[in-house]
Amino acid sequence: MTYLLDTTTYILQGAGITLRLFALTLIFSLPLGFLGAVGKVSGRRVLTLPLGLYTSVVRGTPLLLQLFFVYYGLPLMIPALRFERFTAAALTFIINYAAYFVEIFRGGIQSIDRGQYEAARVLGMTYRQTMVRIVLPQTLKRVLPPVANEAITLVKDTALVVVLGIGEILRNSKEVVSRDFTISPFVIAGVIYLVLNYGLVWLFGRMEQRYRVYE
Amino acid sequence: MSDQTARNAAAGGPATVGDPAAGAPAIRVRTLHKSFGDLEVLRGIDLDVAPGEIVSVIGPSGSGKSTMLRCLIHLEAATRGTIEIEGQAIAREHDGRQESISESKIRHRCRRLGMVFQNFNLFPHKTALGNVIEGLIVVARMPRAEAVERGEQMLERVGLADKRDVYPAYLSGGQKQRVAIARMLAMQPDIMLFDEPTSALDPELVGEVLTVIKDLARERMTMVVVTHEMSFARELSDRVVFMDAGQIVEIAPPEKLFTDPDHPRIRTFLEKML
């Protein structure tokens, strides 16, 4: 029993890093994705072309490869871009997830009926006022479910940074597994991921409930 | 003196003193063309609407009625031609060339106009009152308390004072359209455009919306109404415009157009409508 408790405590220490990576990624990639989406629907080629390239490259290559590239590859090309492991991981995750959020928010914005723009227009609103007051608030409601999906995926994706030797949940449990020749640490890790995601699902459920006031 | 003659007299009478566009028609359209790619939807429209006048636009679907209305408030940019609102151009053709008018000027000039849509286009994330005061707060920059006061008056006017805190999803079609009308009236436009305002409504809800529009007619609001409600066009309009294939076939007072139209096409259309 004490063995299980000790093991769990040790693995949970890794959860701190997992949560930090999770939080940092969301805090930065959500606003970035939002800005990117606004840029993408603006129809200005100076914005849409680079943004299109960005989302297709980032979404079209494995996150694991991107992790290797940022941590091992970048410093070889540009020595100034040598990052500490966690920084490299966080940067990669932010860039990666922002690309998905750009597309999610873009889809959300474009799902808003043209009639909403027209109603705003005949009231005399500018494009900017229309976006801020009418389109984006409705978009937020619509993108909640896909954003929840991404957040859940993100919790699990944090396990990928094990390849950079960062001591998060999975690495700590792996350590115990190879030391003690038992697979129970993996089960414990699995339960921790489950609990984290259960919390997320609950949180997003609450948020969707709040937005259910209309429609 | 009947309602109608009173309105006609008012339409021809002097405009308000101090009005910079005194004497100008409320709406003036010349050789308006609109194409979507190769598709020519409007093929040379000429139309004058006098202040206080009520004009109904009828015609088969696909004849360009809605497109014409949308051009008047610049939801569609005219491909060619001139459109003036109270004497101020939002599109102008000069020596065969289309002048460019800045977006902000157009937006400003179009604020004399209001528009009501077939599908209401209420903002679903705002309550009835929220919808009505949105333009007042964002566009007219009115203090909130004042906007709420006017918003409540507007809801009262369309008979929906008790629905002020209700979201559009919980309103019937007729109620939604009345909120949409209140939202537009709150901006105090001089001219109202209605794009088939009752076409999306269940038959039993048409009446309540028409009542509101009739009230406006009684107050001599300048109106252009695209409609399939022949009885409405007949009873309330000063003139009826019949459109077909992107052109105006005939403009006439309702008593003439509905009983003795010059054009056989109109007779055929009216027979089908009855």
Interface residues (C-beta under 8 A of the other chain):
Chain A: D113 G115 Q116 E118 A119 R121 V122 L123 G124 M125 T126 Q129 R133 I134 P137 Q138 K141 V213 Y214 E215
Chain B: I73 L75 R107 H108 C110 R111 L113 G114 M115 F117 N119 N121 L122 F123 P124 H125 K126 E134 G135 V138 V139 A140 Y167 P168 A169 A180 R183 M184 M187
